[in-house]
Amino acid sequence: MKASPGARSWIAAGVRHELLTRALPALRHDMVAPVSVIRMALLMLKRHLGADPIDRSACEERMGLVASQVAELVAGIRSLRDWELATPDDGIARGALAAQCAALMRAAFDLHGVTLDVAESLAVHEDEKRWPAAAALRYLFLGALGYLHDGVPEAGAIFIEADGEDGLRFSALPRESQAGNPVLDAHRAPRALAIDAVALQSLADDLGYRIAVDRDSVRFSLEAG
């Protein structure tokens, strides 16, 4: 039975949910880090206030640190809106997209024995063209990473590079040693929510982007349509 439009939308929504779940540890870490600094600053502030005489400059320094960390925390919480497709945004440059998404997944992939390598051609430039629908592009980028991570067990690295003027190419590269590592292989065992070709294509179709999926590579255009 052919899936209805509603069912296809649910499939794509499930893929987005899985990708966001994978990115959450990094997002959570970015929000927890300022809290730890704030707690330490408040402990130091309490110590300074208990001194006789009170060191006013030290207290002001700790208060400034707390204020800066609160601002970072607020920015982190607000950044969660960046994952809502319905939220208008200013778009995103190709280099910034690669840098942000690679940073989100690098630690998790390293634990699985897969390194993320971003080509120098994707270095961030201030005057780089911005592409609309940053949230959709983030999901598509993470989808490509997830597909290669889940579907190419022999991959030891994923190389991300520019593809023409408006695209990205992801290539899974084999490990230097093909003997395998029992610990790493255990982390990468097949699972029910693996991102396969059908899931990735469903995501791209729902978001409105053209994508080319091979066994060990993915290409997509940043131009919707």
N, C-alpha and C positions, 0 to 999 in steps of 0.2 A: 504494500500500500504506500502510495506516495505521500510524503509529509505535507500537511496543510501549511499555508503561510504562518498561521499562528504557532504551529508546532515548530517550524523552522526558527521563529523568533525566540521561542523558549530554549531551543538548543543553543542558539547564539548567546542568550542570556546566561545559560549554564556555563558556557565556556568562559565568558567574561568573569563570572563569579569565581571560577577555579583559578583564573589568572590573578585576580585581585587577592585571593587567599594566599597565593604563592608570594605575592609582593608584600603582604601585610607585615611579616617579621621585620623587614627593613624599614617600613614606614613606622612601625611601632617603636623600633629602636631610635629612630630620629626624634620621636616625641618623648621618649623616656629619658634620653640623655640630658635635656635641659632640666628635667625634674630632679635628677641626681645632683646636678650642679647647684640648683636652688636650695636643696636640703643642706648641702655642705655650707653654702654661703650663709644660710640662716643660723646654723650652728656657730659659725665664726662670728656672726653679728651678735649673737647672744653672749658670747665670750667677751667681745669688745664692750658691750653695754654693761657687763658686770665688773669691768675694770675700774680702778679708781686711781687717777682720773680717767674718764671716758676718752678714748681716742676718737675724736670726731672725724678726722680724715679717713681713718680705717673704716668707720661705720658707713661713711658716705661711699667709700669704694665698694663695700659689700652690697649696699643698696643698689648701686649702679649695676653691679653684676647680676643681682636678682632681676632688676628691670629688663636687662638685655636678654636674659634667659626666658623670662615670661614672654617677651616679644617673639623669641624663636619658637616657643611652645605654641603660641597662638597661631603663628604662621604655619606650623606643622599641622595643626588641627584644621585650619582653613584649607590646606593643600589637599585634604581628602575630597574636597569638592572637585578637584581636578579630574577625578575618576568618574564623575557623573556626566553621562553623554548629553543630558539636557541642559547642562550649565554652559552658558556662552563663555568663550575664552578668546584670547588674542592670538591663538595659533602657536606654533612652535617651529623652531629651525631644525633642520635635519641633524646638525651636529649636537644640538642640545638634546634632542630626542634620544640619540644614541647614548650620550653621556648619562642622562637620567636613568634610562631603562637598564643599561649595563650596570650602573651603580646599585640599583635595586636588587639585581639578581646575582651579582658577582660572588658574594659570600656563600650563598646557597649552592651555586654551581661549583665553586671551589671545593666545598665539602663532598660533592659527588664526583670529584676528579675531572671536572670540565672547566677550563679557563675561558674567559670571554675576552677576545682581542678586538679592539676597535681600530680601524685603519686611520692613519694620520690624515687622510683626506677628509675625515669626519671631525677634525678638530673644530671646536666652537669658535665662530667668528661673529662679532657684534653686528656686522652689516649683512649677515646671511639671510636669505629669503625665508620668510615664515610661512608655514603651511597651516591652513585652518583645521579645526577639529582636533586639537591636541589630545583630548581624551581618547578618541577613536584610534589615533595613531599609536598611543601608548599601548592600548590593548592589542593592536595588531603586531606591534614590535614584540611584546611579551609572548604573544601567541607563536610567532616564528621561533623565538628562543625555546619555548616549551616543546614545540613540535620536534626540533632537532635534538633536544635533550632527552625526550622520552622515546623517540623513535630510532635513534642511531646509537645503540649501546656501545659501539666501539669508539665513539667520539671522545677525544681528549681535549678538544678546543672548538669553539665556534668563532669564526672570523666574520666580522661585520664591516662592510665596505659600501661606498657609494655605488649606485648602479645608474649611470647616466646622470642627467641633470635633476631628475625628480624621483629617484628610486633608491632602494636599499637592497643589498644582497647579503644573505646569511649562508655561510658554508660550514658544514661539520667536518672537522679535520681529525684523522685517526690518532690514537695515542701513539707515542713513540714506541712503547712496548705493547705488544698485542697479547701478552701473557694474561693480562687481566689482574685485577686486585679484588679479592673476595669481599673486603670491607666496602669498597666503592661500588662493586657490582650489586651488593645487597641493598644499598641505598637506591639504586636505579632499577630495581626489579619492576616488571610490568605492573601497572595498577589500573583500576577501573576508570579513573579519571585522567588517564593519559591523554595528551593533546595529539590526536592523530590527524591524518590528512582531511578526513571528513569534518572533524571539529574545526580545524583551521579554516577550511574553505567556507564553512557555515558562518564563522565569525566574519570573514572578509566580505561575504555576500551581504550579511546583515548590516555591516558598517558602510558598505558601498564602495569597496576598493578592489582593484584588480590584483590578483596574486597568482604566482606560478610556484607550484609545489612539486619538488622532486624528492627522491628518497633522502639525499644528504644536502639539500640546499633549498632555500626559499628566496623569492624575489617579489617585491611589491612596490607599487608606485605610491608616492605621497599625494598624488592628485586623485581625488575621489571621482568616481564615475566609470 
